[in-house]
């Protein structure tokens, strides 16, 4: 294929695959603990990191990672200590991070808000070899955490009190989830954009939940959906010249709509099968039940 002969498209497709794997990997846990909008807050605060990268002439990816991680840790500490609600902490990240990014980028020599556009919405032409290397390192961290510690993270997301009673380090695991979400945001920055990355954390997971029941099955299907739409959206960007982030998110929404439509008859079939099995159980007494009947 023609697009595979181009170096920038090779880098973009690799980056898209990394985004497709990491976003739902951490997004599954965020959806489980009803923090679906956490990626939005971290995306806004990462804007300050991108602007600092321009100002200090360092890699925007690494600087955005540092700032997003600090923001995630701060938000989690505020939430866990109960000094204010999680919604207030998210609002502070939303507006403070975005305002800080706009202010700092205008302080950079020759900087303006237009320099933030590609980071906000994604652009395949901005993916460099250094970016791919950084994204691969960060993605490896995300996968190691979300897959390697899946039992512990699932327990914390399901019931923090029960996890604490069983001896799990709940505060440390909560911080790890927040940090991993922050890292994922910066992984997706070049392809999906900081303002749309939360959609890739949530929509593939929501689509997978329409078709699956167990946690592991949902995680696997969500990653498959995310990788498929990320690669398809990136390729479509080359052929029809549309924004990569918007294309990927709209494809994910289309998959969600399709799976929602398919899940309704599937749910009805499962309900009929369960009713039939229950009816069979009532009609056919269990083994040894005849011995209990008095003649």
Secondary structure as GFF3:
##gff-version 3
##sequence-region A 1 295
A	DSSP	three_ten_helix	2	5	.	.	.	ID=ss1
A	DSSP	alpha_helix	7	32	.	.	.	ID=ss2
A	DSSP	alpha_helix	38	56	.	.	.	ID=ss3
A	DSSP	alpha_helix	60	81	.	.	.	ID=ss4
A	DSSP	alpha_helix	86	107	.	.	.	ID=ss5
A	DSSP	three_ten_helix	113	116	.	.	.	ID=ss6
A	DSSP	alpha_helix	117	121	.	.	.	ID=ss7
A	DSSP	three_ten_helix	124	126	.	.	.	ID=ss8
A	DSSP	alpha_helix	129	148	.	.	.	ID=ss9
A	DSSP	alpha_helix	150	158	.	.	.	ID=ss10
A	DSSP	alpha_helix	160	165	.	.	.	ID=ss11
A	DSSP	alpha_helix	170	187	.	.	.	ID=ss12
A	DSSP	alpha_helix	197	209	.	.	.	ID=ss13
A	DSSP	alpha_helix	215	240	.	.	.	ID=ss14
A	DSSP	alpha_helix	244	283	.	.	.	ID=ss15
A	DSSP	three_ten_helix	289	292	.	.	.	ID=ss16
###
